[in-house]
Amino acid sequence: MKYKTDNLPMLSIIIPVYNVEHYIERCVKSIIDQEYYNWEIIAVDDGSKDSSGIILEKLSKADKRIHILHVMNGGVSKARNIGLLNAKGEYITFVDADDMVKYDIYSKMIHEAIANKCDIVQCNYEELFENGSIRQITNSKKGIYTNKDDIIIACMERSIYANVFTKIYKKDVIQGIMFDEKISYAEDLKFVVECCNVSERISILNFIGYQYFLRSSSVDRSIINEKFLSVISVSDFFISKYKYNNFVYFYVEKNDVLQTKYLIDRISSQRGKMQKYLPILRKRILEKKDIIWKSDIYRNEDKIKIFLLCFFPNFYYFTYYIYNKFVKKSF
């Protein structure tokens, strides 16, 4: 059933596109097949060197709701910002060019936004692997959030997911909020938190609407470089913003500790110039160790790992390196 009526609000779907000639057509067709009809696609071709732009032009000729912007390569954040500046819809969402959406995702989310007067609506998603396996991500807590502190805590705890693509946003509410083009990692989380911070009502729905495709060829997830350190700058942004809110601050600190530990784990799993950052990152956790021991918001598993990291760092680094090199790769 197609929801084709002028009474329903337009949804702007922003797709940053870069060298995805093997995936972009199926992505767009999953949107064309939506039962919700009143949408526009803003596909920002970010200087693709393959035939992605040509494929988009062909799709645009067949469906006038598809708009193509060809720009010089500036990265995913800049491409999304260009999309935001050109969006005409009452609601906005994002799709990655190699992903797909299920046929009813936007009819359900728009209906929820209207029925419960929500500024943001979120659904669950699933990860698709190249070998055909699927992992469903359903750890969000269904309900409507109206308390600002609870909203930010839900962001830090990932009940409100750190990604931008599982949500629709009311354009008037998030007007002026843009992606930080200076950072390469955790830019989604920063954008989501800033949008949530200005929202009065956020609804979390318990259905899987988005399909996130994990390509082994798109990025080697075992490699880490200086760009990953932008995770720390995003953590510092949150710490500065919420340092006077005692209720939220514990969860902001927890996010910082776990994000820092994530970086340490990634760096420990390889050998190279990034090793020089281990003492700096470990110091961030050492400064907070007393708070961590006393807090009940950390899992015991995390506390044990942090204890080993603080007091037996070389053992921790070596163990994680061995685990990633021999054990993890065997599964």
C-alpha positions, 0 to 999 in steps of 0.5 A, a space after each residue: 500500500 502506497 501512502 500517496 497523499 498531499 496531507 502527509 509531510 515530505 521526508 528529505 532523504 540525504 545520501 552522501 555518495 562516493 565510489 559506490 557504483 556496485 551498491 548505489 542502485 540497490 540503495 535507491 531502489 529500496 527507497 523507491 519501493 517504500 510504501 511511504 510516497 512523499 519523499 525526496 532523495 538528495 544524493 550528494 555525489 562527493 567527487 566519485 571517481 567511478 560510475 556512481 554519478 552516472 547511475 544516479 543521473 539515470 535513476 533521477 531521470 526515471 523518478 523526479 523525486 531524486 535530486 543529484 548534487 555533484 560536488 568536489 570531494 570534501 568528505 561525508 560530513 560536508 556532503 551531509 551538510 550540503 544535503 541539509 542545506 538543500 533539504 525541502 522536507 518537513 522531516 530529514 533522514 540519512 542513508 549511507 549509499 551502500 545500505 538499504 531500508 525496509 519497505 515500511 521504515 518511513 511510513 511507521 516513523 512518520 506516523 509515530 512522529 505525527 501521532 505523538 508529536 515527536 521531534 525525533 523518531 528512531 528504529 532498530 537496525 541490522 548489520 549485513 555481512 558480505 558472507 550473508 550473515 545478519 546481526 540484529 541490533 535491538 538494544 534500544 529501550 522502546 518509549 518516548 523520552 521527554 526529560 532532557 537529562 534522560 535523553 542525554 543519558 540515553 545517548 551516552 548509553 546508546 539506547 539512542 544510537 550513535 548513528 544518524 541513519 536510524 532516525 528521522 528528525 523534524 527539520 524546524 527543530 534541528 535547523 542550524 545544527 550541522 556535522 562537524 567537518 573537522 572530525 573524522 570519527 564520532 561525528 555522527 554521535 556529536 550530531 545526534 546529541 546536539 539534535 537530541 539536546 534541542 528536541 522535546 519529544 523523542 520516540 524509540 520504536 521497537 522494529 528493524 527498519 534499516 539495513 547497515 551493510 558491512 563491506 570488508 573492502 570499504 575500510 580495514 577495521 583493523 587499521 587505526 590512524 590519527 583521525 581516530 583521535 577525533 573520538 577524544 575531541 568529541 568526548 571533550 566536547 561533551 565533558 565541557 558541555 555537561 560538566 555542571 550537570 551532576 546527574 548527566 555528567 557521570 554518564 558523560 564520563 563513562 562514555 569518555 572512559 569507554 571510548 578511550 578504552 576502545 581506542 586503546 584496544 584498537 591501538 594495542 591490536 597493531 604495531 606502529 606509530 600509533 603506539 605512542 598515544 597509548 600512555 596519553 590515552 591511559 592517563 585519561 583513564 587513570 585520572 578517573 579510576 577512583 570514580 570508576 571503582 565506586 560507580 555502579 554504572 560500569 559493568 564488572 567486566 569493564 571494571 576488570 579490564 580497566 583495572 588491568 589497564 591501569 595497573 598492568 598496562 603492558 600485560 593488557 596491551 600484549 594480551 589484546 594484541 595476541 587476542 586480535 592477531 590469533 584468537 579473534 581471526 580464527 572465528 
